[in-house]
Amino acid sequence: MLDKIDEYRATPCDCILSDLVHAKVDDRSLDIEELISIAMPLIVAGNETTTSAISNGMLRLATEARLRGRLRADPRRIPSFVEQVCA
């Protein structure tokens, strides 16, 4: 994580962790302990959310034959399915 913080300090990007690295609170930057204490729960939450969404989507595909059939019959529906599962 320290490498990423250094990377974002040197080269900001459009992501929440980069925003945290460059955030100011009372006109001062967050120190390393503050950055880590905020960033770690965000990373864990994002990982859990993504894992859950993918698992639920796979479960639906494994157990819902009609859904699989509709997606096979019209692959243009796949992006919509993925969006609904991940939303």
Secondary structure, 3 states (H helix, E strand, C coil): CHHHHHHHHHCCCCCHHHHHHCCEECCEECCHHHHHHHHHHHHHHHHHHHHHHHHHHHHHHHHCHHHHHHHHHCHHHHHHHHHHHHC
